[in-house]
Amino acid sequence: MSREQTSPAIIAPVRRIGRREFDFARQVAVMAIVNRTPNSFHDQGRTYALDSAVAAARRAVDEGADWVDIGGFAFSAAQAGIGAAEEIDRVAPVIAEVRAVTDAVISVDTHRPEVARAAIEAGADVINDTNGLREPGLAEVAAATGAGVVVTHSLGGPGRRVFRPSYDDVVAEVAGFLRERVAYALEAGIAPDKIIIDPGHDLNKNTFHSLELTRRLEEITAIGYPTLVALSNKDFIGETLDRPQGQRAEGTIAANVVAVLKGARILRVHDVPATVASVRMTEAVLGWRAPLAPSHNLA
């Protein structure tokens, strides 16, 4: 009798995303973060220059990332707004250069339809939308191009301030939002096997909300679509452990492993090597993969 960990029921668990295939019934994808912004909360502009952004993306793939997420506009409200043309100028050249050298999945972190279309034309496979497909026209771009979509929960969306976010039951409300936005995506013509969901840890949520989402993540994964979590170095980890930005690696790995055990299948992260190692170890413990170098010496 098999003792392998059972997975949540996932709609179309075996998926072709861009040029790669994933079996989310027994596999976790590692998504590397590349922010071409001057104000990203963790990178603080280190990958703002074009050559730095491209080098970071290539390095992440060499380190084992399955996926690279490229963004040109931060979620935080503490920033100056930029137009769609400037956002395109930030992301499209990075996407084009990375596409030319790798078969890894490429997503664009945007909520604007014109940016999404330009990114797809440059070679992106997926639209990662922290606004939950609420911007008019974005779902239609995804449907028309056949791009994948990450539908993420947030109250205000990118660049919009939400003071003291409150929920009666954060998990139930996030799940309800995601179900409603997935229904909207399907009505817009996006195929079920193109949809991924993300509960949006720390996006208009405080530390207690994000911990509760992690603790009860199986209520999100039960919706049925592959679940992405973006926990890496976030404030809820820092506040939980009383750690500054540069000292949250252990907390990030622990939270990601808990999320995988509760059904997450895509991890959006800054530290690719440590995440890949922790994911491969978790997959092996769960019986999803064999050890890479087992010893046959039984003495």
Disulfide bonds with the S-S distance in Angstrom:
none
